[in-house]
Amino acid sequence: MPDQRKATLHGLVAVLMWSTVASAFKLSLRHMDPVQLLLYSSLASTACLGALLAAKGRLGLVFSMTRRQYLRAILFGALNPFLYYLILFAAYDRLPAQLAQPINYTWAITMTLLSIPLLGQRIGRRDLLAVVVGYAGVVVISTRGNLAGLSFESPAGVALALLSTVVWAVYWIYGARDDRDPVAGLLLNFAASLPMTLAACLLTSGLVPKSPLGFLGAAYVGVFEMGLAFVLWLSAVRNAENTARLANLIFLSPFLSLVFIHVFVGEEILPSTFAGLFLIMAGLAIQRTAKAKKAP
């Protein structure tokens, strides 16, 4: 039975968690390499999701899937968390958090573009406008407002941040057809990705981080970004009477995130970051109105 109050509460808590993770990424990467952060945060998330399923008496779902569903876990695990977070953490390692975080929010716009070749969809004028406005925001942020010179802050970092949106969009496009229980499926994805991440870690950075403090950051990222926030948002969607109103909460996250980045990471937030973020959010808003117009 829908419960809008519960949906709003769970949605707000999830958004608050997502708002802190850009700071957590940046602080954790001071103490460990991106691949190490991925390994230890994935371990924390796997444990968290397993504990949540066990507490609800649903852990058996993980062991009662078909061979095809287990194979799907390997494919999806390679996309998320392995490729997605490895690329995203590498972007955060090269960019200030205030640049990497807003760019990451363009994944929904990226998904619109990818739906053309992957799903054979056509996009209308509003969708095209959303793309132009959203990526204009990326340019403003990446150049720190120096549009005339087009001098990008770490071109490699910007490229990685944009590439992460491609991986995330592909994951969601194909994940929409996933028939597994969402939490059990995510747990299997993380479990399937662990051998990949372990191998990458052993071949590159090794298992020992620069500082033990990195383990705290990885635990936070794994439990809150990769685990609890997803479960709470799923609960919010299931309980919502009005999913459109719930979805509006997402627009709070990037601005709250900038506050946390300033307070905890110590970055001075640039005017160009706010300007670019407003453009990205405007692009997402235009995209939402386009989808609402197409809906029957």
C-alpha positions in Angstrom: 0.0 0.0 0.0 1.5 3.4 -1.0 2.8 5.6 1.8 3.9 9.0 0.5 5.3 10.1 3.9 7.5 7.0 4.1 8.5 7.4 0.5 9.5 11.0 1.0 11.5 10.2 4.2 13.4 7.3 2.6 14.0 9.4 -0.5 15.4 12.3 1.5 17.7 10.0 3.4 18.9 8.4 0.2 19.5 11.8 -1.4 21.4 13.0 1.7 23.6 9.9 1.5 24.3 10.5 -2.2 25.1 14.1 -1.4 28.0 13.1 0.8 29.7 10.6 -1.5 31.6 13.0 -3.7 33.4 14.2 -0.6 33.9 10.6 0.6 35.4 9.7 -2.8 37.9 12.6 -2.7 38.9 12.1 0.9 39.3 8.4 0.5 41.5 8.8 -2.6 44.0 10.7 -0.5 44.7 7.5 1.2 44.3 4.8 -1.5 44.4 4.4 -5.2 41.1 4.2 -7.3 41.3 0.4 -7.8 42.0 -0.1 -4.0 39.0 2.1 -3.2 36.9 0.0 -5.6 38.0 -3.3 -4.0 37.4 -2.4 -0.4 34.2 -0.4 -1.0 32.8 -3.3 -3.1 33.6 -5.7 -0.2 31.8 -3.4 2.2 28.8 -3.1 -0.1 28.6 -6.9 -0.6 28.5 -7.4 3.1 26.0 -4.6 3.6 23.6 -5.9 0.9 24.0 -9.5 2.2 23.1 -8.4 5.8 20.1 -6.5 4.6 18.7 -9.5 2.7 19.5 -11.8 5.6 17.6 -9.4 8.0 14.6 -9.6 5.8 14.8 -13.4 5.4 15.4 -13.0 1.6 19.0 -14.1 1.4 17.8 -17.4 -0.2 17.0 -15.4 -3.4 20.7 -15.2 -4.1 21.0 -19.0 -4.3 17.8 -19.8 -6.2 18.4 -18.0 -9.5 18.7 -19.5 -13.0 22.0 -20.1 -14.8 21.1 -17.3 -17.1 20.6 -14.9 -14.2 24.0 -15.8 -12.7 25.6 -15.2 -16.1 23.8 -11.8 -16.2 25.3 -11.0 -12.8 28.8 -11.4 -14.3 28.0 -9.1 -17.2 26.3 -6.5 -15.1 29.0 -6.8 -12.4 31.6 -6.0 -15.1 29.7 -2.8 -15.9 28.7 -1.9 -12.4 30.5 -1.7 -10.1 33.8 -2.8 -11.9 34.0 -0.5 -14.9 31.7 2.3 -13.7 33.3 2.9 -10.4 36.9 2.3 -11.6 36.5 5.0 -14.2 34.6 7.3 -11.9 37.2 7.0 -9.1 40.0 7.6 -11.6 38.1 10.8 -12.7 37.8 12.0 -9.1 41.5 11.2 -8.6 42.3 13.7 -11.4 39.7 16.4 -10.9 38.5 18.6 -8.1 35.3 17.0 -6.6 33.3 20.1 -7.6 34.1 19.4 -11.3 33.7 15.6 -11.3 30.4 15.5 -9.3 28.3 17.7 -11.6 29.6 16.0 -14.8 28.5 12.7 -13.3 24.9 14.0 -13.2 24.7 14.1 -17.0 24.3 10.3 -17.2 20.6 10.7 -17.9 21.3 13.0 -20.8 23.9 10.5 -22.0 21.3 7.8 -21.8 19.0 9.8 -24.1 21.8 9.9 -26.7 22.6 6.2 -26.3 18.9 5.2 -26.7 19.2 6.2 -30.4 21.8 3.5 -31.5 21.0 0.9 -28.7 17.2 1.1 -28.7 16.4 2.6 -32.1 14.6 5.5 -30.4 14.1 8.9 -31.9 14.6 12.0 -29.9 12.6 15.2 -30.3 13.5 18.9 -30.1 13.1 19.1 -26.3 15.5 16.1 -25.9 18.0 17.8 -28.2 17.7 21.0 -26.3 18.3 19.1 -23.0 21.5 17.6 -24.5 22.8 21.0 -25.7 22.0 22.8 -22.4 23.3 19.9 -20.2 26.6 19.6 -22.0 27.0 23.4 -22.2 27.1 23.1 -18.4 29.8 20.5 -18.6 31.9 22.9 -20.8 31.4 25.8 -18.3 32.5 23.6 -15.4 35.4 21.9 -17.1 36.9 25.2 -18.4 36.2 27.0 -15.1 34.2 29.5 -17.0 37.0 30.3 -19.5 34.9 29.7 -22.6 37.0 31.8 -24.9 40.2 30.0 -24.1 38.5 26.5 -23.8 41.3 25.5 -21.5 40.0 22.3 -19.8 40.9 21.3 -16.3 42.6 17.9 -16.7 41.2 16.8 -20.1 41.9 13.2 -19.1 39.8 13.6 -15.9 36.9 15.2 -17.8 37.0 12.4 -20.4 36.9 9.8 -17.7 34.0 11.5 -15.9 32.1 11.6 -19.2 33.0 8.0 -20.0 31.6 7.0 -16.6 28.2 8.4 -17.6 28.3 6.2 -20.7 29.0 3.1 -18.7 26.3 4.0 -16.2 23.7 4.7 -18.9 24.5 1.4 -20.7 24.1 -0.4 -17.4 20.6 1.2 -16.8 19.4 0.7 -20.4 20.1 -3.0 -20.3 19.3 -3.3 -16.6 15.7 -2.2 -17.3 15.1 -5.7 -18.7 16.6 -7.4 -15.6 14.0 -9.8 -14.0 15.9 -10.4 -10.8 15.0 -9.1 -7.4 16.7 -5.7 -7.4 18.6 -6.1 -4.1 19.6 -9.7 -4.6 20.6 -8.8 -8.2 22.8 -6.0 -7.0 24.4 -8.2 -4.4 25.2 -10.8 -7.1 26.6 -8.0 -9.4 29.0 -6.9 -6.6 30.0 -10.5 -5.7 30.7 -11.3 -9.4 32.8 -8.1 -9.8 35.1 -8.9 -6.8 37.4 -11.3 -8.7 37.8 -8.7 -11.5 38.6 -6.0 -9.0 41.0 -8.2 -7.0 42.9 -9.1 -10.1 43.1 -5.5 -11.2 44.3 -4.5 -7.8 47.0 -7.2 -7.6 48.2 -6.3 -11.1 48.5 -2.5 -10.4 48.4 -0.9 -7.0 48.6 -4.0 -4.7 46.4 -4.6 -1.7 48.0 -2.3 0.8 46.8 1.4 0.7 49.0 4.4 1.5 47.2 4.9 4.8 44.8 2.7 6.9 42.4 5.7 6.9 41.5 4.7 3.4 39.6 1.7 4.8 37.2 4.0 6.7 36.4 5.9 3.5 36.0 2.7 1.5 33.6 1.3 4.2 31.6 4.5 4.1 31.4 4.5 0.3 30.5 0.8 0.2 27.8 0.9 2.8 26.1 4.3 2.0 26.7 5.0 -1.7 26.6 1.5 -3.0 24.4 -0.2 -0.5 21.9 1.6 1.8 21.2 4.5 -0.5 20.1 2.2 -3.3 17.8 0.1 -0.9 16.3 3.3 0.6 15.6 4.8 -2.8 14.0 1.5 -4.0 11.8 1.6 -0.9 10.9 5.2 -1.7 9.9 4.4 -5.2 7.8 1.4 -4.1 5.9 3.4 -1.5 5.5 6.6 -3.6 2.0 7.7 -4.6 3.6 10.3 -6.9 6.9 9.2 -8.3 7.4 12.4 -10.2 7.3 14.4 -6.9 9.8 11.9 -5.5 12.1 12.2 -8.5 12.3 15.9 -7.8 14.3 15.2 -4.7 17.3 14.2 -6.9 17.7 17.9 -7.8 18.7 18.6 -4.2 21.7 16.3 -4.2 24.2 18.1 -6.4 23.8 21.4 -4.5 24.0 19.7 -1.1 27.1 17.9 -2.4 28.8 21.2 -3.2 28.2 22.3 0.4 29.8 19.1 1.8 32.7 19.4 -0.7 33.4 22.9 0.5 33.1 22.0 4.2 34.9 18.6 4.3 37.2 18.6 1.3 38.1 22.3 1.6 37.5 23.2 -2.0 36.5 26.8 -2.7 33.4 26.5 -4.9 33.8 28.5 -8.1 31.1 30.6 -9.6 31.6 28.7 -12.8 30.7 25.5 -10.9 27.4 26.9 -9.9 26.7 28.3 -13.4 27.5 24.9 -15.0 25.5 22.9 -12.5 22.5 25.1 -13.1 22.8 24.4 -16.8 23.1 20.7 -16.2 20.0 20.7 -13.9 18.1 22.8 -16.5 19.0 20.2 -19.1 17.7 17.4 -16.9 14.5 19.4 -16.2 13.9 19.9 -19.9 14.5 16.2 -20.5 11.9 15.4 -17.8 9.3 17.7 -19.4 10.0 16.0 -22.8 9.4 12.6 -21.2 6.2 13.8 -19.5 4.9 15.2 -22.8 5.5 11.8 -24.6 3.8 9.8 -21.8 0.2 8.7 -22.6 
